[in-house]
Amino acid sequence: MLECTAQQAPPIAASERDFLIATAARAPSVHNTQPWRFRVTERSIDLYADPSRKLHIDPIGREMLISCGAALFGLRLAVRSLGYLPVVRLLPDPAQLRLLASVTLGSPQPATALERRLLEALPHRHTHRGPFAPDAVPAGLIAALQHDALAEGARLVPADLVNDHRQLADILTALRRRQDRDPLAQADIRRWTRAPASGARDGVPAAAFAASASGHPDQLRQRDFDLGRGLGQLTAGETPPAAVMALLTLRDSRADWLRAGQALHRLLLRAATAWVFARIDTQPLEAAAVRVLVRERLALPGAPQALLQFGAAHTAPATARRPPAELIVPQDENVVSSGRHEPRPRA
């Protein structure tokens, strides 16, 4: 990724704008909130956070920024498919907290074979909440995912050694039980889960969560999206994941959360090219004190931003996304941050 100011970037063709936004919007986001908006000009696309879609239990917007970072990687990949290197300015204006990145077209360079494979995997990449297949993860894939994380300024480390896994499970189980009783967390789930007949193009559909949070005892406990409502249609998973990993960043700032999101989307797409998918957990790590606790207990070489459980699967349930028309900011709309309800800037 280039992080510099483009001096006369090539124009973005009007016929390509919807493709660029739609590709970016296929990114994973917490509860499928899709907390992003885009301002498109003749030569740039600006990525903005949408605080109206922030979870109640995400007060400083960490998970919102991780989600937006994933959308930024999707936008970069879309630019590569057009045959250009993306030029990215991350957090370009400290006075505008909602403005997270500005992307322009850089030098012409054809997309690589791997980048084309990532684009092909985009439609079937999904957050996996059902049972995994017993198939082994392809040899070399985990090492490739770790390389992807490093390329995005993050690290992906195994957390499935016996002692580490048990320590991690104990910490997260206690936190999950506390969150399950939190009325704000329950309100978030109720807001962002959808009934079977819903036509909503955001949130977690009933076909993507189970009626209970049970699963294999060797896996980290999943979030209860059903809350006893009888909406979930997914069969609870009993096959353990093949690998439990932690996604880390060197520091724990807003820029690091955006880097974590870009790394997350990149490695999830790489895994999806081999029909390997992941359960993603970011919410137990919401509190900075918890991230410090997990880092110290497991002797991790960075701040944990997400936990991932990888395994093979042979299904590809479609996940709804809002159309570009709902995501593009009209030119006459003021999206300059007022400072209210925004994530607190950190060094």
C-alpha positions as CSV (number, residue, x, y, z in Angstrom):
1,M,0.0,0.0,0.0
2,L,1.2,3.5,-0.9
3,E,0.7,6.2,1.7
4,C,1.6,9.4,0.0
5,T,-0.1,12.4,-1.7
6,A,-0.8,11.8,-5.3
7,Q,0.2,14.8,-7.5
8,Q,-2.3,14.7,-10.4
9,A,-3.9,11.3,-10.0
10,P,-5.7,9.8,-13.1
11,P,-9.4,10.5,-13.2
12,I,-11.9,7.9,-11.9
13,A,-14.3,7.0,-14.7
14,A,-17.9,7.5,-13.7
15,S,-18.7,4.0,-15.1
16,E,-16.2,2.5,-12.5
17,R,-17.4,4.3,-9.4
18,D,-20.2,1.9,-8.5
19,F,-17.9,-1.1,-9.0
20,L,-15.3,0.4,-6.7
21,I,-17.8,1.2,-3.9
22,A,-19.6,-2.2,-4.3
23,T,-16.3,-4.0,-4.0
24,A,-15.3,-2.1,-1.0
25,A,-18.7,-2.7,0.6
26,R,-18.2,-6.5,0.5
27,A,-15.9,-6.2,3.5
28,P,-16.7,-7.9,6.8
29,S,-18.0,-5.7,9.6
30,V,-19.1,-6.2,13.2
31,H,-22.7,-7.5,13.2
32,N,-22.7,-6.6,9.4
33,T,-23.3,-3.0,10.4
34,Q,-21.5,-1.7,7.3
35,P,-20.4,1.5,9.1
36,W,-18.9,3.3,6.1
37,R,-19.7,5.9,3.6
38,F,-17.8,7.2,0.6
39,R,-17.4,10.6,-1.1
40,V,-16.4,10.3,-4.7
41,T,-14.8,13.1,-6.7
42,E,-13.3,13.1,-10.1
43,R,-9.9,11.9,-8.9
44,S,-10.4,10.4,-5.4
45,I,-12.6,8.4,-3.1
46,D,-12.7,9.4,0.6
47,L,-13.7,6.8,3.2
48,Y,-15.8,8.0,6.1
49,A,-17.0,6.3,9.3
50,D,-20.7,6.3,9.9
51,P,-21.2,6.7,13.6
52,S,-24.9,6.1,13.3
53,R,-24.0,2.5,12.8
54,K,-21.6,2.1,15.7
55,L,-22.5,-0.4,18.4
56,H,-23.4,0.8,21.8
57,I,-20.7,-1.3,23.4
58,D,-18.1,0.3,21.0
59,P,-17.9,3.7,22.7
60,I,-14.7,4.9,21.1
61,G,-15.3,3.3,17.8
62,R,-12.6,0.7,17.7
63,E,-14.7,-2.0,16.1
64,M,-16.2,0.6,13.7
65,L,-12.7,1.5,12.6
66,I,-11.6,-2.1,12.2
67,S,-14.7,-2.6,10.0
68,C,-13.8,0.5,7.9
69,G,-10.3,-0.7,7.6
70,A,-11.6,-3.8,6.0
71,A,-13.6,-1.7,3.5
72,L,-10.4,0.2,2.8
73,F,-8.7,-3.0,1.8
74,G,-11.6,-3.9,-0.5
75,L,-11.4,-0.5,-2.1
76,R,-7.6,-0.9,-2.7
77,L,-8.3,-4.4,-4.2
78,A,-10.9,-2.8,-6.5
79,V,-8.4,-0.2,-7.7
80,R,-5.9,-3.0,-8.4
81,S,-8.4,-4.7,-10.6
82,L,-8.5,-1.6,-12.7
83,G,-4.8,-1.9,-13.3
84,Y,-3.5,0.9,-11.0
85,L,-1.7,0.9,-7.7
86,P,-3.8,2.6,-5.0
87,V,-2.4,5.7,-3.3
88,V,-3.8,5.9,0.2
89,R,-3.6,8.7,2.7
90,L,-4.6,7.3,6.1
91,L,-6.3,9.7,8.5
92,P,-5.5,12.6,6.2
93,D,-7.1,15.4,8.3
94,P,-6.9,15.3,12.1
95,A,-9.8,17.9,12.2
96,Q,-12.1,15.4,10.5
97,L,-12.4,12.4,12.8
98,R,-14.9,10.7,10.5
99,L,-12.6,10.9,7.5
100,L,-10.5,7.8,7.7
101,A,-8.7,7.6,4.3
102,S,-8.4,9.2,0.9
103,V,-7.7,6.9,-2.1
104,T,-6.5,7.9,-5.5
105,L,-5.2,6.0,-8.6
106,G,-1.5,5.7,-8.8
107,S,0.9,4.3,-11.3
108,P,-0.5,1.8,-13.9
109,Q,0.3,-1.8,-13.0
110,P,-1.6,-4.9,-13.9
111,A,-3.3,-6.9,-11.1
112,T,-1.4,-10.0,-10.0
113,A,-2.7,-13.6,-10.3
114,L,-3.2,-13.6,-6.5
115,E,-5.1,-10.3,-6.6
116,R,-7.4,-11.7,-9.2
117,R,-8.0,-14.8,-7.1
118,L,-8.9,-12.6,-4.1
119,L,-11.5,-10.8,-6.2
120,E,-12.9,-14.1,-7.3
121,A,-13.3,-15.1,-3.6
122,L,-15.0,-11.9,-2.7
123,P,-18.6,-13.1,-3.3
124,H,-18.3,-16.3,-1.2
125,R,-16.1,-14.9,1.6
126,H,-18.3,-14.9,4.7
127,T,-18.0,-15.0,8.5
128,H,-18.5,-18.7,9.4
129,R,-20.8,-19.6,12.4
130,G,-21.8,-23.1,11.5
131,P,-19.9,-26.4,11.7
132,F,-16.6,-26.7,9.9
133,A,-15.8,-29.6,7.5
134,P,-13.3,-32.2,8.8
135,D,-11.0,-31.3,5.9
136,A,-7.5,-30.2,6.9
137,V,-6.4,-26.6,6.1
138,P,-4.2,-26.7,3.0
139,A,-0.5,-27.0,3.7
140,G,1.2,-23.6,3.7
141,L,-2.0,-21.6,4.0
142,I,-1.4,-20.4,7.6
143,A,2.1,-19.2,6.7
144,A,0.6,-17.3,3.7
145,L,-2.0,-15.7,6.0
146,Q,0.8,-14.6,8.4
147,H,2.6,-13.1,5.5
148,D,-0.5,-11.2,4.5
149,A,-0.9,-9.8,8.0
150,L,2.7,-8.6,8.0
151,A,2.3,-6.9,4.7
152,E,-0.5,-4.8,6.2
153,G,1.4,-3.8,9.3
154,A,-0.1,-6.5,11.6
155,R,0.8,-10.0,12.9
156,L,-1.2,-13.2,12.9
157,V,0.0,-15.6,15.7
158,P,-1.3,-19.0,16.8
159,A,-3.2,-19.1,20.0
160,D,-4.1,-22.8,19.9
161,L,-1.3,-24.3,21.9
162,V,-2.8,-26.2,24.8
163,N,-2.0,-23.8,27.7
164,D,-2.5,-20.7,25.7
165,H,-5.8,-21.9,24.3
166,R,-7.1,-22.8,27.8
167,Q,-6.0,-19.4,29.2
168,L,-7.6,-17.6,26.4
169,A,-10.8,-19.6,26.6
170,D,-11.0,-18.9,30.4
171,I,-10.5,-15.2,30.0
172,L,-13.0,-14.9,27.1
173,T,-15.6,-17.1,28.6
174,A,-15.8,-14.8,31.6
175,L,-16.0,-11.7,29.5
176,R,-18.6,-13.3,27.2
177,R,-20.8,-14.1,30.1
178,R,-20.6,-10.6,31.3
179,Q,-21.4,-9.2,27.9
180,D,-24.3,-11.6,27.5
181,R,-25.9,-10.0,30.5
182,D,-25.1,-6.4,29.4
183,P,-28.3,-4.7,28.3
184,L,-26.4,-2.5,25.8
185,A,-24.8,-5.6,24.2
186,Q,-28.2,-7.3,24.0
187,A,-29.7,-4.1,22.4
188,D,-26.9,-4.2,19.8
189,I,-27.7,-7.8,18.9
190,R,-31.5,-7.1,18.7
191,R,-30.9,-4.1,16.5
192,W,-28.6,-5.9,14.1
193,T,-30.0,-9.5,13.8
194,R,-32.7,-10.1,11.2
195,A,-35.8,-12.4,11.2
196,P,-36.0,-15.1,8.5
197,A,-38.3,-13.1,6.2
198,S,-36.4,-9.8,6.5
199,G,-35.4,-8.1,3.3
200,A,-32.8,-5.9,5.1
201,R,-29.5,-5.5,3.4
202,D,-27.5,-5.2,6.6
203,G,-27.3,-7.0,9.9
204,V,-26.9,-10.7,10.6
205,P,-29.5,-12.8,8.8
206,A,-31.3,-15.6,10.6
207,A,-29.7,-18.1,8.2
208,A,-26.2,-17.0,9.5
209,F,-26.7,-17.8,13.2
210,A,-27.9,-20.7,15.4
211,A,-30.7,-20.8,17.9
212,S,-28.0,-21.4,20.6
213,A,-24.4,-20.6,21.1
214,S,-23.3,-24.2,21.7
215,G,-20.5,-25.8,19.9
216,H,-17.5,-28.1,20.2
217,P,-15.8,-27.8,23.6
218,D,-12.4,-27.2,21.9
219,Q,-13.5,-24.0,20.2
220,L,-13.9,-20.6,21.6
221,R,-17.5,-20.0,22.6
222,Q,-19.6,-18.2,20.0
223,R,-21.8,-15.1,20.6
224,D,-25.4,-15.8,21.2
225,F,-27.2,-13.9,18.4
226,D,-30.6,-15.5,19.0
227,L,-31.2,-14.4,22.6
228,G,-33.9,-17.1,23.0
229,R,-36.0,-15.6,20.2
230,G,-36.1,-18.8,18.1
231,L,-34.9,-16.9,15.0
232,G,-31.6,-18.7,14.3
233,Q,-31.7,-21.2,11.4
234,L,-28.1,-22.3,11.3
235,T,-27.1,-25.7,12.7
236,A,-24.7,-25.2,15.7
237,G,-21.2,-26.3,14.9
238,E,-19.7,-29.4,16.5
239,T,-16.5,-29.8,14.4
240,P,-13.6,-27.9,16.0
241,P,-11.7,-25.3,14.0
242,A,-8.4,-26.3,12.5
243,A,-6.6,-23.2,13.9
244,V,-7.2,-20.5,16.4
245,M,-5.2,-17.3,15.7
246,A,-4.9,-13.8,17.2
247,L,-4.5,-10.8,14.9
248,L,-2.1,-8.2,16.5
249,T,-1.0,-4.7,15.9
250,L,2.2,-3.2,17.1
251,R,0.4,-0.3,18.9
252,D,-3.2,0.3,19.8
253,S,-4.2,3.5,18.0
254,R,-6.8,4.5,15.5
255,A,-4.3,4.0,12.7
256,D,-3.6,0.5,14.1
257,W,-7.3,-0.4,14.1
258,L,-7.5,0.6,10.5
259,R,-4.5,-1.5,9.7
260,A,-6.0,-4.4,11.6
261,G,-9.1,-4.2,9.4
262,Q,-7.1,-4.1,6.2
263,A,-5.1,-7.1,7.4
264,L,-8.3,-8.9,8.4
265,H,-10.0,-8.6,5.1
266,R,-6.8,-9.5,3.2
267,L,-6.2,-12.7,5.0
268,L,-9.9,-13.7,5.1
269,L,-10.0,-13.4,1.3
270,R,-6.8,-15.4,0.9
271,A,-8.3,-18.1,3.1
272,A,-11.5,-18.1,1.1
273,T,-9.6,-18.8,-2.1
274,A,-9.0,-22.3,-0.5
275,W,-12.5,-22.5,0.9
276,V,-11.3,-21.9,4.4
277,F,-13.3,-19.5,6.5
278,A,-13.1,-18.0,9.9
279,R,-15.2,-17.1,12.9
280,I,-14.2,-13.6,13.9
281,D,-14.3,-12.3,17.4
282,T,-13.4,-8.7,18.2
283,Q,-15.9,-7.7,20.9
284,P,-14.4,-9.4,23.9
285,L,-11.3,-7.3,23.2
286,E,-13.2,-4.1,23.2
287,A,-11.8,-2.8,26.5
288,A,-8.2,-1.6,26.4
289,A,-7.6,-3.3,29.8
290,V,-8.7,-6.6,28.4
291,R,-6.4,-6.3,25.4
292,V,-3.5,-5.6,27.8
293,L,-4.6,-8.6,30.0
294,V,-4.7,-11.0,27.0
295,R,-1.4,-9.6,25.7
296,E,0.4,-10.1,29.0
297,R,-1.2,-13.5,29.9
298,L,-0.3,-15.0,26.5
299,A,3.0,-13.1,26.1
300,L,1.8,-11.8,22.7
301,P,4.1,-9.5,20.7
302,G,1.5,-6.9,20.1
303,A,-2.0,-5.6,20.9
304,P,-4.7,-8.2,20.1
305,Q,-7.4,-6.8,17.9
306,A,-9.3,-9.9,16.7
307,L,-9.5,-13.6,17.4
308,L,-10.0,-16.0,14.5
309,Q,-11.0,-19.6,14.3
310,F,-10.2,-21.1,10.9
311,G,-11.6,-24.2,9.3
312,A,-12.7,-25.6,6.0
313,A,-16.3,-25.4,4.7
314,H,-18.1,-26.1,1.5
315,T,-21.0,-23.7,1.7
316,A,-21.1,-20.1,0.7
317,P,-24.2,-18.4,2.1
318,A,-24.8,-15.0,0.5
319,T,-24.6,-12.0,2.8
320,A,-26.6,-8.9,1.9
321,R,-24.9,-5.6,1.3
322,R,-26.3,-2.1,0.8
323,P,-26.1,-0.8,-2.8
324,P,-23.6,1.9,-3.7
325,A,-26.3,4.6,-4.0
326,E,-26.9,4.3,-0.2
327,L,-23.2,4.5,0.6
328,I,-22.1,7.5,-1.6
329,V,-22.2,10.8,0.1
330,P,-23.9,13.5,-2.0
331,Q,-21.6,16.3,-2.9
332,D,-23.8,18.9,-1.1
333,E,-23.9,16.9,2.2
334,N,-21.6,18.0,5.0
335,V,-19.8,15.1,6.6
336,V,-17.2,17.1,8.5
337,S,-17.0,15.7,12.0
338,S,-18.6,17.8,14.8
339,G,-16.6,15.8,17.3
340,R,-19.7,14.2,18.9
341,H,-19.9,10.5,19.1
342,E,-16.5,10.1,17.5
343,P,-13.7,7.7,18.5
344,R,-11.3,9.5,20.7
345,P,-8.0,10.3,18.9
346,R,-5.0,8.3,20.1
347,A,-1.3,8.5,19.4
